[in-house]
Amino acid sequence: MAIITKLHQQRCRELERQKREGETQAEESVVIRSAGIIPNANEHTTLLVALEQDLDRLSTRKKVEEKIALKRDELLPKYVPKVMAYLESGALHSNPLLVWCAIWAIDADDLEVALPLCDAAIEQQQNAPAHFKRDLPTYFTEAISDWAERQYKAGQSASPYIDEVCQRVTSNTWPVAQVIARGKPFRIAGMIAEQHGELPEALAFYRQAQEENERAGVKTRLDKLAAKLGENAKPEGNAEPADSDAADAAE
């Protein structure tokens, strides 16, 4: 009986050890995600070194066209597969590669690549590059709005990307706190819709731009389009800003 008892005690201790090891492994997995521990640290370090070298290369390009060509033709093809592998792995840690690829894809007019990377960077609460004065939701919103305005001036489509940015701002999926930045995508989305003859949609975008930022610079467009469609310029109950004329000075 003593032998059986001893064996039982040894077995219980072994089961307890296995249980502790299993809990430790589970805890380590959580810590890796919450504390930002990098599973493939050596590879990640190598990529960061390469990234710094490529950022230095970009800084030596004097012309904007040269910078864009380098991003489009070399850097994005080089790094986007690495970023996609990171996202597919489920890892979660500080990843400047993800952020820079999102920025470069906007610069290269590749919004099909840029938008999902922007979403991922914001969802993971990645940090903007150190020298940026804006957080990522604000930067991405304004950068894509600026891209859409260039498309508008060139008579080209910015859909569906500017519309999707509007949806993200409205839903706070992209938590943009800056009033000027919040109004921007709706203003340009309205201009594009109006350019393509989508007048009710344009009116809705202008109204939203005005609601987000009463100095968005859409008051004249809003009034004219509302009159053309036989509607009130603003939804019932919304007060007219005292400096609405000044808001339109930049139009």
C-alpha positions as CSV (number, residue, x, y, z in Angstrom):
1,M,0.0,0.0,0.0
2,A,2.8,2.4,0.8
3,I,4.3,1.8,-2.7
4,I,0.9,2.5,-4.3
5,T,0.5,5.7,-2.2
6,K,4.0,6.8,-3.2
7,L,3.3,6.2,-6.9
8,H,0.1,8.0,-6.6
9,Q,1.8,11.0,-5.0
10,Q,4.4,11.0,-7.8
11,R,1.7,10.8,-10.4
12,C,-0.1,13.8,-8.8
13,R,3.0,15.8,-8.7
14,E,3.7,15.0,-12.4
15,L,0.1,16.0,-13.4
16,E,0.5,19.3,-11.4
17,R,3.9,20.0,-13.1
18,Q,2.3,19.4,-16.6
19,K,-0.6,21.7,-15.6
20,R,1.8,24.4,-14.5
21,E,3.7,24.1,-17.8
22,G,0.6,24.3,-19.8
23,E,-0.6,27.4,-17.9
24,T,2.9,29.0,-18.4
25,Q,2.8,28.4,-22.1
26,A,-0.7,29.9,-22.4
27,E,0.4,32.9,-20.3
28,E,3.5,33.3,-22.5
29,S,1.3,33.4,-25.5
30,V,-0.8,36.2,-24.0
31,V,2.2,38.1,-22.9
32,I,3.7,37.9,-26.4
33,R,0.6,39.7,-27.7
34,S,0.0,42.1,-24.8
35,A,3.6,43.1,-24.2
36,G,4.6,43.1,-27.8
37,I,7.2,40.3,-27.6
38,I,8.3,39.5,-31.1
39,P,8.2,35.7,-32.0
40,N,10.8,36.0,-34.8
41,A,12.9,38.7,-33.2
42,N,16.0,38.1,-35.3
43,E,14.1,38.4,-38.6
44,H,12.2,41.4,-37.4
45,T,15.5,43.1,-36.4
46,T,17.0,42.4,-39.8
47,L,13.9,43.9,-41.5
48,L,14.1,47.0,-39.3
49,V,17.7,47.5,-40.2
50,A,16.8,47.2,-43.9
51,L,14.0,49.7,-43.3
52,E,16.3,52.3,-41.8
53,Q,18.6,51.9,-44.7
54,D,15.7,52.4,-47.2
55,L,14.5,55.4,-45.3
56,D,17.9,56.9,-45.7
57,R,17.8,56.1,-49.4
58,L,14.5,57.9,-49.7
59,S,15.9,61.0,-47.9
60,T,18.6,61.3,-50.6
61,R,15.9,61.5,-53.4
62,K,15.3,65.2,-54.0
63,K,12.4,65.0,-56.4
64,V,8.9,63.8,-55.3
65,E,8.6,61.8,-58.4
66,E,11.8,59.9,-57.6
67,K,10.6,59.2,-54.1
68,I,7.3,57.9,-55.3
69,A,8.9,55.7,-57.9
70,L,11.2,54.1,-55.3
71,K,8.3,53.4,-53.0
72,R,6.1,52.0,-55.8
73,D,8.6,50.0,-57.7
74,E,10.9,48.7,-55.0
75,L,10.0,49.3,-51.4
76,L,6.3,48.2,-51.5
77,P,7.0,45.0,-53.4
78,K,9.9,44.3,-51.0
79,Y,8.0,44.9,-47.7
80,V,4.3,44.3,-48.3
81,P,4.6,40.5,-48.4
82,K,6.5,40.7,-45.0
83,V,3.7,42.8,-43.6
84,M,1.0,40.5,-44.9
85,A,2.8,37.5,-43.3
86,Y,2.9,39.4,-40.0
87,L,-0.8,40.2,-40.1
88,E,-1.7,36.6,-41.1
89,S,0.4,35.2,-38.2
90,G,-1.8,36.9,-35.6
91,A,1.2,38.5,-33.9
92,L,0.8,41.9,-32.3
93,H,3.8,44.1,-31.6
94,S,5.2,47.5,-32.6
95,N,5.7,47.2,-36.3
96,P,7.1,50.3,-38.2
97,L,7.0,48.2,-41.4
98,L,3.2,48.1,-41.3
99,V,3.0,51.8,-40.8
100,W,5.4,52.8,-43.5
101,C,3.9,50.5,-46.1
102,A,0.5,52.0,-45.4
103,I,2.0,55.5,-45.9
104,W,4.0,54.6,-49.0
105,A,1.0,52.9,-50.6
106,I,-1.0,56.1,-50.3
107,D,1.9,58.1,-51.7
108,A,2.1,55.6,-54.6
109,D,-1.7,56.0,-55.3
110,D,-2.3,52.3,-54.5
111,L,-5.3,52.6,-52.3
112,E,-6.3,49.0,-52.8
113,V,-3.2,48.1,-50.8
114,A,-3.2,51.1,-48.6
115,L,-6.6,51.0,-47.0
116,P,-6.4,47.5,-45.4
117,L,-2.9,48.4,-44.1
118,C,-4.3,51.6,-42.6
119,D,-7.1,49.6,-41.0
120,A,-4.7,47.2,-39.5
121,A,-2.3,49.9,-38.2
122,I,-5.2,51.7,-36.5
123,E,-6.7,48.6,-35.1
124,Q,-3.4,47.5,-33.6
125,Q,-2.8,51.1,-32.3
126,Q,0.5,51.3,-34.0
127,N,2.4,54.5,-33.5
128,A,3.0,57.1,-36.2
129,P,6.7,57.8,-37.1
130,A,8.4,59.9,-34.4
131,H,8.6,63.0,-36.5
132,F,4.9,63.0,-37.4
133,K,2.8,65.7,-35.7
134,R,-0.5,63.8,-36.2
135,D,-1.7,60.4,-35.0
136,L,-2.3,57.7,-37.6
137,P,-6.1,58.0,-37.8
138,T,-5.8,61.7,-38.5
139,Y,-2.8,61.3,-40.9
140,F,-4.5,58.6,-42.9
141,T,-7.8,60.5,-43.1
142,E,-6.1,63.7,-44.4
143,A,-3.6,61.9,-46.7
144,I,-6.4,59.9,-48.4
145,S,-8.6,63.0,-48.6
146,D,-5.7,64.9,-50.3
147,W,-5.2,61.9,-52.7
148,A,-8.9,62.0,-53.5
149,E,-8.8,65.8,-54.2
150,R,-5.9,65.2,-56.7
151,Q,-8.1,62.6,-58.3
152,Y,-11.0,65.1,-58.5
153,K,-8.8,67.7,-60.1
154,A,-7.6,65.2,-62.7
155,G,-11.2,64.2,-63.4
156,Q,-10.5,60.7,-62.1
157,S,-12.5,58.5,-59.7
158,A,-11.6,58.2,-56.1
159,S,-14.3,55.7,-55.4
160,P,-14.8,53.5,-53.4
161,Y,-11.9,54.6,-51.2
162,I,-12.9,58.1,-50.2
163,D,-16.4,56.8,-49.5
164,E,-14.9,54.1,-47.3
165,V,-12.9,56.7,-45.4
166,C,-16.0,58.6,-44.7
167,Q,-17.7,55.5,-43.3
168,R,-14.7,54.8,-41.1
169,V,-14.7,58.4,-39.7
170,T,-18.5,58.4,-39.2
171,S,-18.3,55.1,-37.3
172,N,-15.2,56.1,-35.4
173,T,-13.5,53.0,-36.6
174,W,-10.8,55.6,-37.4
175,P,-11.0,57.7,-34.2
176,V,-10.3,61.1,-35.6
177,A,-10.6,63.9,-33.0
178,Q,-9.4,66.8,-35.1
179,V,-12.4,68.8,-36.4
180,I,-10.6,69.9,-39.6
181,A,-9.6,66.4,-40.5
182,R,-13.0,65.0,-39.8
183,G,-14.7,67.4,-42.3
184,K,-12.1,66.8,-45.1
185,P,-13.2,63.5,-46.6
186,F,-16.9,64.5,-46.7
187,R,-16.1,67.7,-48.4
188,I,-14.1,66.0,-51.2
189,A,-16.5,63.1,-51.4
190,G,-19.3,65.7,-52.0
191,M,-17.3,67.5,-54.7
192,I,-16.6,64.2,-56.5
193,A,-20.2,63.1,-56.3
194,E,-21.3,66.4,-57.7
195,Q,-18.8,66.2,-60.5
196,H,-20.3,62.9,-61.5
197,G,-23.8,64.2,-61.3
198,E,-24.7,62.3,-58.1
199,L,-26.4,65.3,-56.6
200,P,-28.4,63.8,-53.7
201,E,-25.3,62.0,-52.6
202,A,-23.2,65.2,-52.9
203,L,-25.7,67.1,-50.8
204,A,-25.5,64.4,-48.1
205,F,-21.7,64.6,-48.1
206,Y,-21.7,68.4,-47.9
207,R,-24.2,68.3,-45.0
208,Q,-22.0,65.8,-43.2
209,A,-18.9,67.9,-43.8
210,Q,-20.7,71.0,-42.4
211,E,-21.8,69.0,-39.4
212,E,-18.3,67.7,-38.7
213,N,-16.7,71.1,-39.2
214,E,-18.8,74.3,-39.7
215,R,-15.7,75.9,-41.4
216,A,-15.3,73.0,-43.9
217,G,-15.7,75.4,-46.8
218,V,-18.8,73.8,-48.3
219,K,-21.5,76.4,-47.4
220,T,-21.7,78.0,-50.8
221,R,-21.8,74.6,-52.6
222,L,-24.3,73.3,-50.1
223,D,-26.7,76.2,-50.5
224,K,-26.5,76.2,-54.3
225,L,-27.0,72.4,-54.5
226,A,-29.9,72.4,-52.0
227,A,-31.6,75.2,-53.9
228,K,-31.2,73.2,-57.2
229,L,-32.7,70.1,-55.6
230,G,-35.4,72.1,-53.9
231,E,-34.3,71.2,-50.4
232,N,-33.2,73.0,-47.2
233,A,-29.5,73.5,-47.1
234,K,-29.3,72.1,-43.6
235,P,-31.4,69.5,-41.7
236,E,-34.2,71.1,-39.6
237,G,-33.0,72.3,-36.2
238,N,-29.4,72.9,-37.2
239,A,-28.3,76.5,-36.4
240,E,-26.4,78.5,-39.0
241,P,-22.8,79.3,-38.0
242,A,-22.2,83.0,-37.5
243,D,-19.0,83.0,-39.7
244,S,-20.3,80.8,-42.5
245,D,-19.3,83.3,-45.1
246,A,-15.7,83.4,-43.8
247,A,-15.7,79.6,-43.9
248,D,-16.3,79.7,-47.7
249,A,-13.5,82.2,-48.3
250,A,-11.1,79.3,-49.2
251,E,-13.4,77.8,-51.8
